Amino acid sequence: MPIQILMPALSPTMTEGTLSKWMVKEGDEVSSGDIIAEIETDKATMELEAVDEGTIGKILVKEGTEGVEVNLPIGILLEEGEDEGDINDSYSASVAPPNSTTVEQTAEAPAAEVAPAKEAKPVPETKPAKVADVDRVFASPLARRIAANAGLDLGHLAGSGPNGRIVKADVEKAMSGGVVKCTTGQAQGTAAVSSASSNVPDFGQAYSEEENSNVRKVISRRLLEAKQNIPHFYLTIECNIDELLALRKRLNGRDGADYKISVNDFVIKASAVAMRKVPMVNATWTDEAIRVYDNVDVAVAVATDGGLITPIIRNADQKCLAVLSNEMKELAGRARENKLKPEEFQGGGFSISNLGMYGIKEFSAIINPPQSAILAVGAGEQRPVVKGGALAIGTVMSCTMSCDHRVVDGAVGAEFLAAFKPLIEDPLSLLL
């Protein structure tokens, strides 16, 4: 009999999601492991794989539909020998019949009564925008920046992202395909029309709007809760990284090296070793007890088009710099493509946020709940330092630790930084 494709639970906390995009259409044949759709959860956009093989008989939920509840039928898969006549009216997006087979990326979801689907928001047809609609073009910040630098008019591009949103890949495709750039006259005309047709609030400032993704909404909610409910306090140290930079140069310059170690890789490794020495930093607050983790798993903040995500280096204290560096680059690359698995960005006992590559000298980060600490890393810059009683020039990096005072009090935070600082300033110890 026809197999129902159900909305998968792609994370333990997921109750609903957005069916961003169908990668197949009715009549297409699929095999086990084929990517059939993209699902936007409360944390990331993830690919939905087919478990069974067959033919897509019917698509029940249109792409771009928001609020699709877990276990709700989103499509019908026909097995060999079946045709559209085998699909009856009982297959709908409102009720899931018993004993249906789930086509999803994760393990089978437990049997449960499925609630009716929420009313789907209409999905606007994706088509080139007219000049008069330029202020309503939905595009990611990165896509807008690339287009602006290249002189491309986003109004002539069709987006492949959720709800027709223009993303980086769309702009790059347009550039390689020779899309006509805006001339000065076009740009001026567009600006004039945009100024006339933009939304103008009471205080007279023109603006345009970019719809919040599910990821952005979750980031907003979680960080607001963290700042309101977690008693933050901050500790800052300065690390001389001259020896670290010299060692990094030597390691990356070795013949046949299959790695390229960054300063951030040293920070991750040093943090992991310090966490092993001061285990109370690797802990979570609960009302009943403080939960101290056995494994040292470090989450690292990565900026993506949709917002911030923190892929996790598991057992970071046990990995050498080369392995850690290659794993971090691979995770960061898939994070920017929204291809991380839930277990690759959920959990972790500690976070690192590094803005040094942007020239930020020092900053304080918001704790990523349920963790109890996060390390904010600034840029390494030349500053006056005292060496052997004499004034000299050294490369100094400021690191600020945000602590949850319920778990990591001042003494524990200071103990962690006291373990972290010598590891950064004497990086050879990280190779032992």
VOLUMLUM-264596 format. One record per residue (C-alpha): residue in three letters; x negated, y negated, z. Coordinates in steps of 0.1 Angstrom, whole numbers, padded with zeros to 4 digits, always signed. Each point is the difference from the previous one (the first is absolute). Layout:
<recs>
ALAXYZ
...
</recs>
This chain:
<recs>
MET+0000+0000+0000
PRO-0012-0036-0004
ILE-0025-0012+0026
GLN+0006-0033+0018
ILE-0029-0024+0002
LEU+0003-0016+0034
MET-0014-0032+0014
PRO-0031+0012+0019
ALA-0012-0009+0035
LEU-0035-0012-0008
SER-0008-0010+0035
PRO+0012+0011+0035
THR+0018-0033+0005
MET+0015-0004-0034
THR+0038-0001-0001
GLU+0005-0017-0033
GLY-0020-0013-0029
THR+0001-0017-0034
LEU+0000+0020-0032
SER-0025-0023-0017
LYS-0004+0018-0033
TRP+0009+0032-0019
MET-0030+0014-0018
VAL+0024+0024-0020
LYS+0033-0004-0018
GLU+0030+0023-0005
GLY-0010+0029-0023
ASP-0037+0000+0009
GLU-0015+0033+0010
VAL-0021+0000+0032
SER-0024+0025+0016
SER-0009+0005+0036
GLY-0024-0028+0011
ASP+0012-0025-0027
ILE+0006-0036+0013
ILE+0036-0007-0006
ALA+0006-0032+0020
GLU-0015-0027+0022
ILE+0015-0005+0034
GLU-0006-0032+0021
THR+0001+0009+0037
ASP-0002-0023+0030
LYS-0038+0002-0003
ALA-0011+0005-0037
THR+0010+0010-0035
MET-0005+0038-0004
GLU+0004+0025-0029
LEU+0027+0027+0001
GLU-0012+0033-0014
ALA+0022+0028-0014
VAL+0000+0032+0019
ASP+0019+0021-0026
GLU-0001+0000-0038
GLY+0030-0007-0022
THR+0017-0028-0019
ILE+0012-0033+0014
GLY+0038+0004-0004
LYS+0012-0031+0016
ILE-0013-0031+0019
LEU+0023-0009+0028
VAL-0017-0030+0015
LYS-0013-0027-0023
GLU-0036-0013+0004
GLY-0003-0031+0021
THR+0028+0012+0024
GLU-0007-0010+0036
GLY+0012+0016+0032
VAL+0001+0036-0014
GLU+0003+0022+0031
VAL-0022+0031+0005
ASN+0014+0033-0013
LEU+0024-0019-0023
PRO+0002+0016-0035
ILE-0017-0023-0025
GLY-0001+0023-0030
ILE+0009+0035-0014
LEU-0026+0025-0014
LEU+0013+0027-0024
GLU-0017+0034+0000
GLU-0007+0021-0031
GLY+0032+0009-0018
GLU+0020-0027+0016
ASP+0015-0031-0017
GLU+0020-0031+0008
GLY+0031+0021+0002
ASP-0013+0016+0032
ILE+0000-0034+0017
ASN+0034-0006+0016
ASP+0015-0030+0018
SER-0010+0013+0034
TYR-0035-0011-0007
SER+0000-0036+0010
ALA-0021-0024+0020
SER+0024+0000+0029
VAL-0001+0036+0013
ALA-0027+0026+0000
PRO+0014+0036-0003
PRO-0015+0026+0023
ASN-0029+0022-0009
SER-0012-0024-0027
THR-0037+0001-0009
THR-0020-0032+0006
VAL-0024-0013-0026
GLU-0024-0021+0020
GLN-0036-0006+0008
THR+0001+0011+0036
ALA+0013+0031+0019
GLU+0037+0008+0000
ALA+0020-0024+0021
PRO+0022+0016+0028
ALA+0036+0006-0009
ALA+0021-0029+0011
GLU+0033-0016-0009
VAL-0008-0027-0025
ALA+0016-0034+0004
PRO+0016-0019-0029
ALA-0024-0021-0020
LYS-0001-0037+0006
GLU+0013-0021-0027
ALA-0028-0004-0025
LYS-0011-0035-0009
PRO+0002-0008-0037
VAL-0032+0004-0019
PRO-0007-0029-0024
GLU-0008+0011-0035
THR-0037-0004-0007
LYS-0005-0022-0030
PRO-0022-0030-0010
ALA+0011-0030+0019
LYS+0011-0031-0018
VAL-0019-0032+0007
ALA+0030-0013+0021
ASP-0003+0031+0022
VAL-0037-0003+0007
ASP+0005-0008+0036
ARG+0018+0034+0004
VAL-0028+0021-0013
PHE-0010+0026+0026
ALA-0037+0007+0001
SER-0026+0011+0026
PRO-0024-0027+0012
LEU-0029+0018-0016
ALA+0018+0002-0034
ARG+0008-0037+0002
ARG-0036-0009+0007
ILE-0014+0022-0028
ALA+0026-0014-0024
ALA-0008-0036+0010
ASN-0037+0005-0005
ALA+0007+0016-0035
GLY+0025-0026-0010
LEU+0028+0025-0004
ASP+0037-0009+0002
LEU+0016+0025+0024
GLY+0034-0009-0014
HIS-0008+0021-0031
LEU-0010+0032+0019
ALA+0022+0029+0011
GLY-0009+0014+0034
SER-0005+0036+0008
GLY+0001-0004+0038
PRO+0030+0004+0023
ASN+0030-0020-0012
GLY-0019-0010-0031
ARG-0027-0017+0020
ILE-0031-0010-0021
VAL-0031+0016+0015
LYS-0037-0001-0008
ALA+0002+0029-0025
ASP+0026-0019-0021
VAL-0022-0031-0002
GLU-0031+0021-0010
LYS+0021+0018-0026
ALA+0012-0033-0014
MET-0035-0014-0002
SER-0014+0031-0018
GLY+0030-0001-0024
GLY-0006-0037-0009
VAL+0031-0016+0014
VAL+0002-0036-0010
LYS-0013-0024+0026
CYS+0018-0031+0011
THR-0012-0031-0018
THR-0003-0033+0018
GLY+0033-0011-0014
GLN+0017+0032+0010
ALA-0014-0002+0035
GLN+0012-0036+0003
GLY+0034+0008-0013
THR+0003+0030+0023
ALA-0010-0021+0030
ALA+0026-0027-0009
VAL+0027+0026-0003
SER-0011+0018+0032
SER+0000-0033+0019
ALA+0035-0008-0013
SER+0015+0035+0006
SER-0019+0011+0032
ASN+0019+0004+0033
VAL-0002-0033+0018
PRO+0007+0001+0038
ASP+0012-0030+0020
PHE-0034-0014+0006
GLY-0007-0002-0037
GLN-0028+0025-0005
ALA+0003+0022-0030
TYR-0007+0037+0004
SER+0002+0035-0015
GLU+0008+0032+0017
GLU-0017+0035+0000
GLU+0021+0028+0013
ASN-0014+0017+0031
SER-0009+0037-0005
ASN+0008+0026+0026
VAL-0037+0001+0009
ARG-0001-0037+0006
LYS+0032+0002+0021
VAL-0015+0027+0022
ILE-0033-0019+0004
SER+0019-0030+0011
ARG+0021+0019+0025
ARG-0028+0021+0015
LEU-0024-0029+0004
LEU+0026-0023+0015
GLU+0009+0028+0025
ALA-0037+0005+0007
LYS-0007-0037+0007
GLN+0031-0003+0021
ASN-0003+0032+0020
ILE-0037+0008+0003
PRO-0020-0021+0025
HIS-0029-0010-0023
PHE-0034-0013+0012
TYR-0031-0005-0019
LEU-0038+0006+0003
THR-0026-0013-0024
ILE-0036+0011-0005
GLU-0027-0011-0025
CYS-0022+0027-0017
ASN-0032-0006-0017
ILE+0002+0021-0032
ASP-0035-0007-0016
GLU-0011+0036+0006
LEU+0034+0014-0012
LEU-0003-0019-0033
ALA-0036+0012-0004
LEU+0010+0036+0006
ARG+0030-0003-0023
LYS-0022-0013-0028
ARG-0025+0029+0005
LEU+0027+0027+0000
ASN+0019-0014-0030
GLY-0033-0003-0019
ARG-0010+0036+0003
ASP-0004+0020-0032
GLY+0030+0021-0009
ALA+0022-0014+0028
ASP+0037+0009-0006
TYR+0013-0026+0024
LYS+0000-0038+0005
ILE+0002-0008+0037
SER+0016-0032+0011
VAL-0003-0020+0032
ASN+0035+0011+0008
ASP-0010+0036-0002
PHE-0026-0007+0028
VAL+0028-0017+0020
ILE+0023+0030-0003
LYS-0027+0024+0010
ALA-0012-0021+0029
SER+0036-0005+0012
ALA+0006+0038-0001
VAL-0031+0008+0020
ALA+0009-0027+0025
MET+0035+0014+0003
ARG-0015+0034+0009
LYS-0021-0017+0027
VAL+0030-0020+0013
PRO+0030+0023-0005
MET+0026-0023+0017
VAL-0002-0023-0031
ASN+0013+0030-0020
ALA+0033+0001+0018
THR+0037-0010-0002
TRP+0023-0014+0026
THR+0033+0018+0010
ASP+0023-0008+0029
GLU-0009+0034+0015
ALA-0037+0002-0006
ILE-0030-0012-0020
ARG-0006+0024-0028
VAL-0037+0005-0007
TYR-0008+0016-0034
ASP-0025+0028-0005
ASN-0009-0008-0036
VAL-0016-0033-0010
ASP+0021-0012-0029
VAL-0007-0036-0013
ALA+0025-0020-0020
VAL-0014-0026-0024
ALA+0022-0029-0013
VAL+0002-0001-0038
ALA+0018-0029-0019
THR+0023+0011-0028
ASP+0026-0018-0022
GLY+0028+0011+0023
GLY-0017-0009+0033
LEU-0025+0014+0025
ILE-0004+0038+0004
THR-0025+0019+0023
PRO-0014+0032-0015
ILE-0016+0022+0027
ILE-0035+0015+0002
ARG+0006+0032+0020
ASN-0028+0011+0024
ALA-0020-0030-0010
ASP-0026+0006+0027
GLN-0009+0034-0015
LYS-0006-0013-0035
CYS-0033-0013-0015
LEU-0001-0034-0015
ALA+0000+0013-0036
VAL+0030+0022+0004
LEU+0019-0027+0020
SER-0008-0026-0027
ASN+0012+0021-0029
GLU+0032+0011+0019
MET+0008-0037+0008
LYS-0004-0011-0036
GLU+0022+0028-0012
LEU+0027-0007+0026
ALA-0001-0037-0007
GLY+0004+0005-0037
ARG+0030+0022+0004
ALA+0015-0024+0026
ARG-0001-0028-0026
GLU+0018+0024-0025
ASN+0026+0009+0026
LYS-0011+0037-0002
LEU-0008+0008+0037
LYS+0016+0029+0017
PRO+0018-0007+0033
GLU-0026+0018+0020
GLU-0027-0022-0015
PHE+0014-0033+0014
GLN+0020+0011+0031
GLY-0016+0004+0034
GLY-0036-0010+0010
GLY-0012-0011+0033
PHE-0017-0033-0009
SER+0000-0024-0029
ILE-0025-0022-0018
SER+0008-0032-0020
ASN-0029-0015-0019
LEU+0003-0034-0017
GLY-0037-0006-0003
MET+0001+0004-0038
TYR+0022-0031-0001
GLY-0024-0021+0020
ILE+0021-0001+0032
LYS-0024-0006+0029
GLU+0023+0012+0028
PHE+0036+0009+0006
SER+0024+0019+0023
ALA+0021+0029-0013
ILE+0034+0012+0012
ILE-0001+0035+0015
ASN+0015+0028-0022
PRO+0025+0018+0022
PRO-0001+0025+0016
GLN-0038-0005+0001
SER-0015-0020+0028
ALA-0028-0018-0017
ILE-0012-0015-0033
LEU-0034-0014-0010
ALA+0000-0031-0022
VAL-0033-0003-0019
GLY-0012-0033-0014
ALA-0027-0009-0026
GLY-0037+0005+0006
GLU-0016-0034-0003
GLN-0034-0016+0008
ARG+0000-0018+0033
PRO-0027-0011+0025
VAL-0009+0028+0024
VAL-0026+0004+0027
LYS-0026+0028-0006
GLY-0029+0005+0025
GLY+0007-0033+0016
ALA-0002-0019-0033
LEU+0027-0015-0022
ALA+0004+0019-0033
ILE+0025+0006-0028
GLY+0021+0032+0002
THR+0030+0015-0017
VAL+0028+0001+0025
MET+0035+0016-0002
SER+0028-0009+0024
CYS+0023+0028+0011
THR+0032-0006+0021
MET+0018+0028+0017
SER+0037-0003+0007
CYS+0010+0021+0029
ASP+0033+0013+0015
HIS-0005-0009+0037
ARG+0023+0028+0011
VAL-0026+0025-0013
VAL-0033-0018-0007
ASP-0007-0024+0028
GLY-0028-0025+0000
ALA-0026+0024+0014
VAL+0008+0028-0025
GLY+0000-0024-0030
ALA-0033-0014+0011
GLU-0014+0035+0004
PHE+0010+0009-0035
LEU-0016-0031-0015
ALA-0031+0006+0021
ALA-0002+0034-0017
PHE+0008-0013-0035
LYS-0025-0029-0001
PRO-0032+0020+0003
LEU+0012+0025-0026
ILE+0004-0029-0025
GLU-0033-0017+0009
ASP-0019+0033+0000
PRO+0017+0018-0029
LEU-0026+0028-0001
SER+0018+0014+0031
LEU+0030+0007-0022
LEU-0020+0023-0022
LEU-0011+0023+0029
</recs>
